[in-house]
Amino acid sequence: MIPTSFEYSRAKSVGEAIKMLSDGGAQALAGGHSLLPAMKLRLNQPDRLVDIGRIPELKYIRREGDKLIIGAATTHHEIASSAEVKAAIPMLAAGAGHIGDPAVRNKGTIGGSLAHADPAADWPAMMLAVKARIELTNDKGNYTVAADDFFVGFYMTALKEGELITAIHIPIPDGDYRSAYAKFEQPASRFAIVGCAAMANVSGGNFSDVRIGFTGVADAAFRDGGLEAALNGQPATAATIDAAVAKAAAGAEMLEDHYASAKYRAHLARVYAKRALMALI
């Protein structure tokens, strides 16, 4: 399909982008791999696109002390290829390498994916597992929102009109922390029919500070507190994982579509939670 008519502007700086976005009906465009398909289906009809994809201050990966900071316009490919990311939290590089196909990875951006908040996208689950904070910028300045509070519903986030995601702040934990992301993907799009990101400290042979994020399961990505509680303080063994994953995504209102029934998604949540957790040990 053809999108409705719109105006196009290219911002040269974050400040200029914020000013352009203050007009009602304006929307940010980065890589376009989330927004443009929705526009072609007329699910999204902005009056104006503000192109932020070439703003240098939004494209970087750096480590600052015990924190990894990724600019919002950094592509999936750049994250997958980053030695800094691989050294700090390998799951993020590995997960980025399984997003879409090469064309999507080379143009799509982490900030665009998070802003779009597709319930089957990969980044939300990983952001929940690593306790990321999303940096938002508006005409009053910058502030951050915890990933736990950012994804609020079906294609809905804490991002307000006139605001822009400018960076993602990820704490680098101290200790024997391990992480993994596993997904059952739709073979054409490679979106997650069910995806599970897991991170935990396994120092001393026990699980602690367990964080588990699911995507593709419900209308928004979510932390699985029940499964985390079933693992915390328990031996980091296959037997512990086998017993705990019976509670995976318990209580979640499962999505149901032509890819998978609610019952099958519940089954996949247990299977892929086990795969992610087993990778930790």
C-alpha positions in Angstrom: 0.0 0.0 0.0 0.9 3.7 -0.3 1.1 5.8 2.9 -0.9 9.0 3.3 0.9 12.2 2.2 3.4 13.8 4.7 6.1 16.4 5.0 9.7 15.4 5.3 12.4 17.3 7.2 16.0 16.2 8.1 17.3 17.3 11.5 21.0 18.1 11.8 21.1 18.0 15.6 19.1 16.7 18.6 18.0 20.2 19.4 16.8 20.8 15.9 14.9 17.5 15.9 13.2 18.3 19.2 12.1 21.7 17.8 10.7 20.0 14.7 8.9 17.3 16.8 7.2 19.9 18.9 4.8 20.5 16.0 1.7 18.4 16.3 1.6 15.3 14.1 5.4 15.1 13.6 7.2 11.8 14.1 10.8 10.8 14.2 12.3 8.6 11.5 15.6 6.8 12.0 16.2 3.6 10.1 12.6 3.3 9.0 12.3 -0.4 9.3 9.6 -0.2 12.0 7.8 3.0 11.0 7.6 2.8 7.2 5.8 -0.6 7.0 3.2 0.7 9.5 2.8 3.8 7.3 2.3 1.7 4.2 -0.5 -0.2 6.0 -1.8 3.2 7.2 -1.6 2.0 10.8 0.5 5.1 11.4 -0.3 8.4 9.6 2.1 11.2 10.7 1.8 14.6 9.1 5.5 15.1 9.1 8.6 12.9 9.3 11.6 14.2 11.1 14.7 12.3 9.9 17.1 11.8 12.8 19.1 9.0 11.2 22.2 11.1 10.3 22.6 13.0 13.5 26.2 12.1 14.7 25.4 12.7 18.4 22.9 9.8 18.3 25.2 7.2 16.8 27.8 5.8 19.2 28.7 3.0 21.6 30.9 3.8 24.6 31.7 2.6 28.1 31.6 5.0 30.9 32.8 3.4 34.1 30.3 0.6 35.0 27.9 1.6 32.3 27.5 0.9 28.6 25.8 3.7 26.7 24.4 3.3 23.2 23.2 6.1 21.1 19.6 5.8 19.8 20.6 5.9 16.1 23.1 3.1 16.4 22.2 0.2 14.1 21.6 -3.4 15.0 24.7 -4.3 12.9 26.9 -1.8 14.7 25.8 -3.3 18.1 26.3 -6.9 16.8 29.8 -6.0 15.6 30.9 -4.0 18.6 33.9 -5.3 20.6 32.8 -3.0 23.5 29.3 -4.6 23.6 30.7 -8.1 23.3 33.1 -7.5 26.2 30.5 -5.9 28.4 27.3 -7.9 27.8 27.7 -10.5 25.0 24.0 -11.2 24.9 23.3 -7.8 23.3 25.7 -8.4 20.5 24.4 -11.9 19.9 20.8 -10.9 20.0 21.4 -7.9 17.6 22.9 -10.4 15.2 19.6 -12.3 15.0 17.3 -9.3 14.3 15.8 -9.4 10.8 18.1 -9.8 7.8 21.3 -7.9 6.8 19.3 -5.1 5.2 17.3 -4.6 8.4 20.4 -4.9 10.7 22.3 -2.3 8.6 19.6 0.3 8.6 17.3 -0.4 11.6 18.2 1.3 14.9 17.9 0.3 18.5 16.1 3.6 19.4 13.6 3.1 16.6 12.8 -0.4 17.6 12.3 0.6 21.3 10.1 3.6 20.3 8.0 1.4 18.0 7.6 -1.2 20.8 6.4 -4.0 18.5 5.2 -6.8 20.9 7.4 -9.3 18.9 10.6 -7.2 18.8 13.8 -8.5 20.3 15.2 -5.5 22.0 12.5 -5.0 24.6 13.1 -8.4 26.3 16.9 -7.8 26.3 16.5 -4.3 27.8 14.3 -5.7 30.6 16.9 -8.4 31.4 19.8 -6.0 31.6 17.9 -3.3 33.6 18.5 -0.7 31.0 17.3 2.9 31.4 16.0 4.7 28.3 17.2 8.3 27.9 14.4 10.6 26.6 14.9 14.2 25.5 12.4 17.0 25.2 12.5 20.8 25.1 13.2 20.9 28.8 16.2 18.5 28.8 17.0 14.8 29.4 15.7 12.2 31.8 15.8 8.4 31.9 13.0 5.8 32.4 13.7 2.3 33.5 12.9 -0.4 30.9 10.5 -1.9 33.4 8.4 1.3 33.1 8.9 2.1 29.5 6.8 -0.6 27.8 3.3 0.0 28.8 1.0 -1.7 26.3 0.4 -2.8 22.7 2.8 -0.6 20.7 2.7 1.8 23.7 5.6 3.3 25.6 6.4 6.0 28.1 7.6 8.2 25.3 5.5 11.4 25.1 4.7 13.5 22.1 7.6 15.8 21.3 10.1 13.6 22.9 12.9 11.6 21.4 14.9 8.5 22.6 18.5 9.7 22.6 20.4 6.9 24.3 20.2 3.6 26.2 22.1 3.3 29.5 23.0 -0.3 30.5 24.6 -1.1 33.8 27.6 -3.5 33.6 27.3 -5.7 36.6 30.2 -6.8 38.8 30.5 -10.5 39.4 29.8 -13.7 37.6 26.9 -12.4 35.6 25.8 -14.3 32.5 23.2 -13.6 29.9 21.5 -15.2 27.0 18.6 -14.6 24.6 16.7 -17.4 22.8 13.7 -17.0 20.5 11.4 -19.0 18.3 11.3 -16.8 15.3 8.9 -16.3 12.4 11.0 -17.5 9.5 10.3 -14.7 7.1 10.5 -11.6 9.3 12.6 -13.2 12.1 10.4 -11.5 14.7 10.0 -13.4 17.9 6.9 -15.5 18.1 8.3 -16.1 21.6 11.6 -14.7 22.9 13.2 -14.9 26.3 16.2 -12.9 27.6 17.8 -14.1 30.8 20.5 -12.6 33.0 21.7 -13.8 36.4 24.6 -13.9 38.8 25.8 -17.4 39.3 28.6 -16.7 41.8 29.0 -19.4 44.4 27.0 -21.9 42.3 23.6 -20.3 43.1 21.3 -18.1 41.1 20.9 -14.5 42.3 19.7 -11.2 40.9 17.8 -13.2 38.2 16.1 -11.1 35.5 14.0 -12.6 32.8 12.3 -10.6 30.0 9.8 -12.0 27.5 8.7 -10.7 24.1 6.2 -12.1 21.7 4.1 -13.6 24.5 1.8 -10.7 25.5 0.7 -7.3 24.1 4.0 -5.8 25.5 7.3 -7.1 26.7 7.5 -7.9 30.4 9.6 -9.1 33.3 8.6 -12.5 34.6 8.7 -12.0 38.4 7.3 -15.4 39.2 10.1 -17.2 37.3 12.7 -14.9 38.7 11.5 -15.7 42.3 11.5 -19.4 41.6 15.2 -19.2 40.7 16.7 -16.7 43.1 18.8 -18.3 45.8 18.5 -21.8 44.2 21.4 -23.9 42.9 22.4 -23.0 39.3 21.6 -26.5 38.0 19.6 -28.0 35.2 17.3 -29.5 37.9 16.5 -26.1 39.3 15.8 -24.8 35.8 13.5 -27.7 34.9 11.4 -27.2 38.0 11.2 -23.4 37.7 10.3 -23.1 34.0 6.9 -24.7 34.7 6.0 -21.2 36.0 7.3 -19.4 32.9 4.9 -16.6 31.8 2.3 -17.8 34.3 -0.6 -15.3 34.5 0.4 -13.5 31.3 -2.5 -12.9 28.9 -1.1 -14.7 25.9 -1.3 -13.3 22.4 -3.1 -15.5 19.8 -2.7 -15.1 16.1 -2.2 -17.1 12.9 1.4 -17.9 13.9 0.6 -19.5 17.3 -2.3 -20.1 19.6 -2.3 -19.0 23.2 -1.7 -22.5 24.3 1.2 -23.0 22.0 2.8 -19.7 23.0 2.5 -20.8 26.7 4.4 -24.0 25.7 7.0 -22.0 23.8 7.5 -19.6 26.8 8.5 -22.6 28.9 10.8 -24.1 26.2 12.6 -20.8 25.4 12.9 -19.8 29.0 14.7 -23.1 29.6 17.0 -22.6 26.6 18.0 -19.2 27.7 18.6 -20.2 31.3 20.5 -23.4 30.4 22.8 -21.2 28.3 23.7 -19.4 31.6 25.1 -22.6 33.2 
